[in-house]
Each structure stands twice: as C-alpha cells, then as structure tokens.
Amino acid sequence: MSSTSTTTPLAPHPDRLFPADPGARAVARTVYDAVRDLPIISPHGHVDAALIADDQPFPDPATLLVTPDHYVLRLLHANGVGLQDLGRPDHSGAHPLPDGREVWRRLAEHWDDFAGTPVRYWFETELHDVFGLTEHPSATNADEQYDRIAAALATPALRPRALFDSFGIEVLATTDGPADDLAAHARLAADPSFTGRVLPTFRADAVFDPSRPDWRHVVASIGEASGIDTGTHDGLLAALRDRRRYFIEHGATATDTGVLDAGSTPLSATERARIHAAAQQGPSGVTAAEAVAYRHDMLFRWAEMSVEDGLVMQLHPGVVRNHHAPTLERFGPDTGHDLPAVGAFTEPLRPLLEAFGTTPGFHLVLFTVDETVFSREIGPLAGFYPAVYAGAPWWFIDTPAAIGRYRAAVTDSAGFTKTSGFIDDTRAYCSIPARHDMARRADAAYLASLVVTHQLGEEDAVHTARRIVSDIPRATFKL
C-alpha cells in the first residue's frame, strides 16, 4: 500500500500543461479557449459499439474505470497488485473474482503510484469533471467515493448515449474484427434518436501472420462471413476485399493494422500461394522466415486494397505483444504486458511507397511507440509523400510531454496539415474527453511557444489549433 490515509483536494488547475512563462501562458490560454469546446473527433479507439447501441447503465465503478484499462492495470501490477485482485479472470481457477468495491480499494490505496503519469492526469480530470469528486482517492475515502460513483452511474445522465452527447463527441471510430457482422453499428445508424456517428474500423491483424495459432481460424471465419473460399491465397484476398466493402457500407473510412514491423516487400503470386497452402496445415507448416515474408507481402497487398477502395490505412507497428507468457496464460491478452520495440519506416516501407506513395487518394497514417523515428523517419516521409501522414503519439507516448516533442519533431519536416489530429486509442469510455482536452492543452502550449518566439502570429496559432482538432482529422481520415 503506497497511498497515505489522508485525503487531498481534487481540483484540476485551469492552466494545467500551459507554459510557466506568464507571456507564453497567456497566449496558450487564448489558443486553448478557441478549441476547448469544439466537438471531439475520435478517429481511432477501442470502445465497443454495442456499449452505445445497448445504452445500458455501467455495472460499477471498477468495471468501468479499472478492470478494462490496461494503462491502469500495468502500473498497479508493477507496484505489486495482482491482476486477479483487479477483476481480471484468472484462467487457472485459483482465485475467484473480487467484487468491484475491492478492486476500487486497490486503486485508491495505490493512488500515489500514479503521481506524475498521464494516467493520473486523465483520472483527475475524469473524476472531477464527470463524477464531481472533490478529493483524491485514498484508503480513507475509497468506499465513500465508490458509492458516490456507483450512484451517479445509475442515473440517466451517465448512461452511454447521454455521455456521448455531454462529452461533445461528433465522430467515434471503433475497432472491429474482419468477420464482425457490425450489428451494433447498424442499430445505431438506423436509430433516429441517436444523432452521433459511430464508425467501424477494419482490423485484421491475424491474417498477416500465418505462424499465429489462430491464423487458420480467423482466415476460415473471413471465408464464412464473405461466402468465399479462403483455402487459397487468392481466395483470401477476394474475401478480404468483400469484407472491406461490407465495412464501407456500414460507414467505415479506415483500416487499422498492428504488426511487429513495417516491412512491405511483395512476393510473387506463386510464392505467397505456396506459403498460404503450407500454413493451412498448421503453424508448424511455415518457417519463421516464410511467416515474415508472408506478413510483409500482406502489408503490401493491404496498401493495394486501400488504393482500390479508398479506406485510410493506419499502421501501428513496433509493439511486442504479450511479453510475459505466464501472464498471457493466466489472464489473456491486453493485460498490460505489451512492450515497445525499436521502430523503422524509411527502408521497410520503401517497396510500398514506391508503388503507392504518390497515388492520389491513398492515405497512410504512420504511428509509433518509438518517438526517435518522428524526426528521423515519419516526419520526413510525411514531408515528401502525399500519401503519408504522421500519426499522433500513441500508447506509451500519448502524454503531455511527448505531444510537445512530437510537434517539435514533426513540424520541422511536415508542418501541421500532414498529421493525423489527436487519437485517444482507448477502451476507457469516460476518459475520452480528458484525453482530448489534454491534447488540446499540450498543442496550445506548443503553439504558444511559436508565438512568443515570433515564428507564428497569434491569429495563425488559433487558426492552426482549430484545424488540428477539426479540419485535419476530417481530411486525414476522410470524415
């Protein structure tokens, strides 16, 4: 237990994240005030569309705010709290699930462990603005705060659709599997009482890697959903094109792909067909080198499909998934043990960009968790290729400090218009406005630094800030 038993006031400062210098801070306030209330455009996230379609009350504070959020889980786990104590099912059967109150107590007891982190920043804004809390969580007030949040969650004002409106969300993109029937999206689109936009995003990571144990299952499910035999590589490509069309019919404007690296060297039709046929025999049917070659070719094919159908291609490479095998076995994926890898884009993407990088209408948004590549590779790529956009800091680096470093690194080469706008990349529904507000404040601080050093006029800074939260994500993601 790391938190003290005393409580302290919770009152987020109105100038948080703004520069310390009074002149720069005044400019940042002006810039931020111009965008603070603009609608939220969230072109990449992981909220389940069924949450909004069903519009059921959230079950309890811990289920909403702690258990599904791997940002929270990983830091609590790092400070000695077992995942079984945070509501994650233990596949070993050794531990029954705790109730929500016990999970919330663990968070409150370890509140000090989040000091200085973006997770605490989001939490403070969320707890204060959404739930009206006026004290930091602690061992002393944990039960009282749990009861207060639980009571609030039972009110109509905190149902998912009411929050969608009160948060000011205009567009929310979800992440959906290639065989998903998108029934929740269809229900929302057909409901005249819901006026927001919830768009599916096509995510088919498993088909890229034939060494994955679930590759055959996912490939078969795509065949079943499309009615096309995926036993051959040509059949798989045809089925994927069919499913992409289905997503477009349901409002999708983008795909998303998470792979280990950005290699994109194409294979001959004969070679990719041979590896595909071998993989149909099971993961042991392909060598490690063949699996990598197949994955690189598939990334090339993905760009080829985006050129054909117009879907924006988001690329999220560079994460080592499920780093701790015992945790994966006991608790499954998305439990905090994914870790960053070294990033590279310039050479790995050269085959893809030589083929498609100047093709009109093709949009490729590059994300990284290795911020050293922003100035070395992503910014320069976006500064030449019409197709390339510099994705916002993501996952391990979606922090106030990293946003400032990103702007400084990318703007030199690519300016502002060849960026993505902010992405919240979250399953934590109630943190969405806190995350977007953080980005608006951080960008206001960066733009203020340009104004006070006479690199940009104040009017230009305000105009740019508005574009960052509105025009730029609309254009980049074809919204």
Stockholm file with secondary structure:
# STOCKHOLM 1.0

chainA/1-479         MSSTSTTTPLAPHPDRLFPADPGARAVARTVYDAVRDLPIISPHGHVDAALIADDQPFPDPATLLVTPDHYVLRLLHANGVGLQDLGRPDHSGAHPLPDGREVWRRLAEHWDDFAGTPVRYWFETELHDVFGLTEHPSATNADEQYDRIAAALATPALRPRALFDSFGIEVLATTDGPADDLAAHARLAADPSFTGRVLPTFRADAVFDPSRPDWRHVVASIGEASGIDTGTHDGLLAALRDRRRYFIEHGATATDTGVLDAGSTPLSATERARIHAAAQQGPSGVTAAEAVAYRHDMLFRWAEMSVEDGLVMQLHPGVVRNHHAPTLERFGPDTGHDLPAVGAFTEPLRPLLEAFGTTPGFHLVLFTVDETVFSREIGPLAGFYPAVYAGAPWWFIDTPAAIGRYRAAVTDSAGFTKTSGFIDDTRAYCSIPARHDMARRADAAYLASLVVTHQLGEEDAVHTARRIVSDIPRATFKL
#=GR chainA/1-479 SS CCSCSSCCBCCCCTTTTSCSSHHHHHHHHHHHHHHTTSCEEECSCCCCHHHHHHCCCCCCHHHHHTTTCHHHHHHHHHTTCCGGGGTCCCTTSCSCCCCHHHHHHHHHHTGGGGTTSHHHHHHHHHHHHTTCCCBCCCTTTHHHHHHHHHHHHTSGGGSHHHHHHHTTEEEEECCBCTTCCCHHHHHHHHCTTCCSEEECCEECGGGGCTTSTTHHHHHHHHHHHHTSCCSSHHHHHHHHHHHHHHHHHTTCCEEEECCSCCCCCCCCHHHHHHHHHHHTTCGGGSCHHHHHHHHHHHHHHHHHHHHHHCCEEEECCCEECCCCHHHHHHHCSSSSCCEECCCCCTTTTHHHHHHHTTCTTCCEEECCSCTHHIIIIIHHHHTTCTTEEECCCCGGGCSHHHHHHHHHHHHHHHTTTTBCCCCCCCSCGGGHHHHHHHHHHHHHHHHHHHHHTTSSCHHHHHHHHHHHHTHHHHHHTTC
#=GC SS_cons         CCSCSSCCBCCCCTTTTSCSSHHHHHHHHHHHHHHTTSCEEECSCCCCHHHHHHCCCCCCHHHHHTTTCHHHHHHHHHTTCCGGGGTCCCTTSCSCCCCHHHHHHHHHHTGGGGTTSHHHHHHHHHHHHTTCCCBCCCTTTHHHHHHHHHHHHTSGGGSHHHHHHHTTEEEEECCBCTTCCCHHHHHHHHCTTCCSEEECCEECGGGGCTTSTTHHHHHHHHHHHHTSCCSSHHHHHHHHHHHHHHHHHTTCCEEEECCSCCCCCCCCHHHHHHHHHHHTTCGGGSCHHHHHHHHHHHHHHHHHHHHHHCCEEEECCCEECCCCHHHHHHHCSSSSCCEECCCCCTTTTHHHHHHHTTCTTCCEEECCSCTHHIIIIIHHHHTTCTTEEECCCCGGGCSHHHHHHHHHHHHHHHTTTTBCCCCCCCSCGGGHHHHHHHHHHHHHHHHHHHHHTTSSCHHHHHHHHHHHHTHHHHHHTTC
//
